[in-house]
Amino acid sequence: MEHAAKYHNKAESIIDYLEVVDCGSIGGYDNANPIKRSGHYELYDRFLTVLAKHNNQDDLKNCCYFTPQTLGDYFKKVYDLRETFNK
């Protein structure tokens, strides 16, 4: 858990920075570009919102092994697993 928390905090810091540079606020409060809820992980939704605003989604398919869609699928599976184990 320590490593997960460490990297979650780093990711959140990067996304906070991107949001401030983009619109001046943190947390998906850009009225011109509202947060796009696509999964069960708010931090990832915030990332996708900034990413979609500035990139053509077709260009994202070639940027790395994971695409926004496959990462979203991953987070949904992790969420479902956590829900199963918490029961």
Secondary structure, 3 states (H helix, E strand, C coil): CHHHHHHHHHHHHHHHHHHHHHHCCCCCCCCCCCCCCCCCCHHHHHHHHHHHHHCCHHHHCCCCCCCHHHHHHHHHHHHHHHHHHHC
